[in-house]
Amino acid sequence: MNMKTLEDIKEMNMRAVYRNPKELATCLKDLVDNYLEDLLSYENLESKVKKIVDANEDRVYKDNKISLKLYPYLGDERVQIIDKIIKG
């Protein structure tokens, strides 16, 4: 029997485009939390965050800042990590 890793399971459940800001924020929050808990490598986090931000451009960043609709769900630490990935 082939055991799936946590990353395989997350990959299956992850959508690219989110219309609801709360779902988008929750997805980003879960990804960053998994990274902070050492369940996800930085490289995988980086790849997934970039895919989500690319697919949801204007819903994630407005005027080069995280959308005010997402910020309350994410908090300062997660926003800093996402900004580091996106802005370099």
C-alpha positions in Angstrom: 0.0 0.0 0.0 1.4 3.4 -1.0 1.3 5.9 1.9 0.6 9.4 0.9 2.6 12.2 2.6 1.0 15.2 4.2 2.2 17.3 1.2 0.5 14.9 -1.3 -2.8 15.2 0.6 -2.5 19.0 0.8 -1.8 19.1 -2.9 -5.0 17.2 -3.7 -7.1 19.5 -1.6 -5.6 22.8 -2.7 -7.4 24.9 -5.3 -5.7 27.6 -7.3 -8.5 30.2 -7.6 -10.6 31.4 -4.6 -13.5 33.7 -5.0 -14.2 34.0 -1.3 -11.6 36.0 0.7 -12.0 33.9 3.8 -11.3 30.7 1.9 -8.3 32.3 0.2 -6.9 33.6 3.5 -7.6 30.2 5.2 -5.6 28.4 2.5 -2.6 30.8 2.8 -2.8 30.6 6.6 -2.8 26.8 6.6 0.1 26.7 4.2 2.2 29.1 6.3 1.2 27.3 9.5 2.3 23.9 8.1 5.6 25.5 7.2 6.0 26.9 10.7 5.2 23.5 12.2 7.9 21.9 9.9 5.2 19.9 8.0 6.0 21.7 4.7 9.4 22.6 3.3 10.2 26.2 2.4 10.5 25.3 -1.2 7.1 23.7 -1.3 5.6 26.7 0.6 7.2 29.1 -1.8 5.9 27.2 -4.9 2.3 26.9 -3.5 2.1 30.5 -2.3 3.3 31.8 -5.7 0.8 29.7 -7.5 -2.1 30.9 -5.4 -1.0 34.6 -5.5 -0.6 34.4 -9.3 -4.0 32.8 -9.7 -5.7 35.4 -7.4 -3.5 38.4 -8.1 -5.9 41.3 -7.3 -7.6 39.4 -4.4 -4.3 39.0 -2.6 -2.4 42.2 -3.2 -3.8 45.7 -3.6 -1.4 48.6 -4.0 1.5 46.3 -3.3 0.1 45.3 0.1 -1.8 42.3 1.3 -5.5 42.9 0.9 -7.3 44.3 4.0 -9.8 41.5 3.6 -7.1 38.9 4.1 -4.9 40.6 6.7 -7.2 39.9 9.7 -7.2 36.2 9.0 -3.4 36.0 8.4 -1.8 38.2 11.0 1.6 40.0 11.0 3.9 36.9 11.1 2.2 35.1 8.2 1.9 38.3 6.1 5.7 38.8 6.6 6.4 35.3 5.4 4.1 35.7 2.3 5.6 39.1 1.5 9.1 37.6 1.7 8.1 34.9 -0.8 6.4 37.3 -3.2 8.5 40.4 -3.0 11.8 38.6 -2.5 
